[in-house]
Amino acid sequence: MRAAKCLRSLAPPELGKALCYIGALDKPSAGEIYCANLRLSSLSENAAADFRNREIGFVWQFHYLLPEFTAVENVAMPLLMRGTPKSDAEKEATRWLGEVGLLERAHHRAGELSGGEQQRAALARALITKPKILLADEPTGDLDSRTADAVFRLIFRLHRDYQLSSVIATHNFGFARGCHRVVRLESGRIEEVAPASLAE
């Protein structure tokens, strides 16, 4: 996959598992996966964690925000894990909350946010480390259609503005039509699909 492209998969749940392989969260039982010039299966646990923190931003169907922390504290977590001073991490987190339209909600706890706001905060957390790759598994699966459309538009804007390489598993055909490439997993084989051919 070329840099700064958006790849969307029309796929059964198995492709969500593939995102875990790309993100070095799991190792395949056979074959090799290369990402950012690294053979991922050869990485130690510590090296894999460092790779994820530097290169990958994750967004899942569930936001996985920590409920006892505020939005700004949740978004700052990846930088704090790098050893960034708290004041610097929270300053950058505040900037990213502004990027996703949540500046006024920065000091609300995660449980006080709506579903769409939680997913936008999760997107800010995924991108605060300035990764090269965004991996998203059904990022709007728990949202109503209007909120999902708003989150999709936000993902597209951030993908473009920050020149991300994005790999997204979703069943939303409207979203797929906006991606550079679309693939489908069929009988264990990956097939290319023309985005414009997708029905409403």
ZAMARGU-4260 file (C-alpha; in steps of 0.2 Angstrom, whole numbers, plus 5000, padded with zeros to 4 digits):
<rodrens>
0) 5000/5000/5000 | 5007/5017/4995 | 5009/5031/5008 | 4995/5044/5011 | 4982/5032/5003
5) 4965/5026/5011 | 4961/5007/5009 | 4944/5001/5014 | 4940/4983/5017 | 4923/4975/5013
10) 4925/4960/5024 | 4920/4948/5036 | 4926/4949/5054 | 4943/4940/5049 | 4949/4957/5042
15) 4948/4965/5059 | 4960/4952/5065 | 4971/4956/5050 | 4972/4974/5057 | 4979/4967/5073
20) 4993/4959/5063 | 4997/4975/5054 | 4997/4984/5070 | 5009/4971/5078 | 4996/4966/5091
25) 4997/4948/5086 | 5007/4937/5075 | 5001/4926/5060 | 5003/4907/5061 | 5011/4908/5044
30) 5019/4920/5032 | 5027/4937/5036 | 5020/4955/5037 | 5031/4969/5033 | 5026/4987/5039
35) 5037/5003/5039 | 5052/4992/5033 | 5051/4981/5048 | 5047/4962/5048 | 5034/4962/5062
40) 5035/4944/5067 | 5053/4947/5072 | 5049/4961/5084 | 5051/4958/5103 | 5036/4963/5114
45) 5045/4979/5119 | 5050/4983/5101 | 5032/4979/5095 | 5025/4991/5108 | 5038/5005/5102
50) 5032/5002/5084 | 5014/5004/5088 | 5017/5020/5098 | 5028/5027/5084 | 5020/5021/5068
55) 5002/5016/5071 | 4986/5025/5077 | 4971/5013/5081 | 4953/5017/5081 | 4941/5002/5086
60) 4922/5000/5086 | 4922/5004/5105 | 4931/5019/5110 | 4941/5011/5125 | 4943/5028/5134
65) 4947/5027/5152 | 4930/5032/5161 | 4939/5039/5176 | 4949/5052/5166 | 4944/5067/5156
70) 4945/5068/5137 | 4961/5078/5138 | 4969/5065/5150 | 4963/5051/5138 | 4970/5059/5123
75) 4987/5063/5131 | 4990/5045/5137 | 5000/5039/5122 | 5012/5054/5124 | 5013/5051/5143
80) 5018/5033/5139 | 5032/5040/5129 | 5038/5050/5144 | 5032/5067/5138 | 5030/5079/5152
85) 5012/5080/5158 | 5010/5098/5154 | 5017/5096/5136 | 5006/5080/5133 | 4990/5089/5139
90) 4994/5104/5128 | 4996/5093/5113 | 4980/5084/5118 | 4970/5100/5119 | 4976/5105/5102
95) 4970/5088/5095 | 4953/5089/5104 | 4952/5106/5094 | 4955/5096/5078 | 4941/5085/5081
100) 4929/5098/5088 | 4929/5094/5106 | 4939/5108/5114 | 4924/5113/5125 | 4923/5095/5131
105) 4941/5093/5135 | 4939/5093/5154 | 4923/5081/5154 | 4925/5063/5159 | 4924/5050/5146
110) 4907/5044/5152 | 4900/5062/5151 | 4903/5062/5132 | 4890/5056/5119 | 4895/5041/5108
115) 4900/5052/5094 | 4911/5063/5105 | 4919/5047/5113 | 4924/5041/5095 | 4931/5058/5090
120) 4941/5058/5106 | 4947/5041/5102 | 4952/5047/5085 | 4962/5062/5093 | 4971/5049/5104
125) 4975/5038/5089 | 4983/5053/5080 | 4992/5063/5094 | 5008/5053/5091 | 5008/5058/5073
130) 5008/5040/5066 | 5011/5036/5048 | 4997/5023/5048 | 4979/5024/5054 | 4970/5007/5057
135) 4952/5008/5060 | 4940/4993/5064 | 4922/4997/5061 | 4925/5014/5069 | 4907/5019/5068
140) 4899/5003/5071 | 4891/5009/5087 | 4885/5025/5081 | 4868/5031/5073 | 4869/5035/5054
145) 4870/5054/5056 | 4884/5053/5069 | 4893/5040/5059 | 4893/5051/5043 | 4901/5065/5053
150) 4914/5054/5060 | 4918/5047/5043 | 4920/5065/5036 | 4932/5069/5050 | 4942/5053/5047
155) 4943/5058/5028 | 4949/5076/5033 | 4962/5071/5045 | 4968/5057/5033 | 4970/5071/5019
160) 4977/5085/5031 | 4990/5074/5039 | 4994/5063/5024 | 4990/5047/5033 | 4990/5029/5026
165) 4973/5023/5032 | 4967/5005/5032 | 4949/5004/5038 | 4937/4989/5040 | 4919/4994/5038
170) 4902/4989/5031 | 4898/5007/5026 | 4898/5007/5007 | 4896/5026/5006 | 4912/5028/5016
175) 4920/5015/5005 | 4917/5025/4989 | 4927/5039/4996 | 4943/5028/4998 | 4957/5026/4985
180) 4956/5007/4986 | 4943/4994/4992 | 4946/4976/4994 | 4935/4961/4999 | 4940/4945/5008
185) 4932/4931/4998 | 4935/4913/5002 | 4952/4917/5009 | 4957/4928/4995 | 4959/4947/4994
190) 4950/4954/4979 | 4951/4972/4973 | 4934/4981/4971 | 4932/4997/4961 | 4925/5010/4974
195) 4913/5018/4961 | 4905/5001/4958 | 4898/5000/4975 | 4879/5001/4977 | 4870/5013/4989
</rodrens>
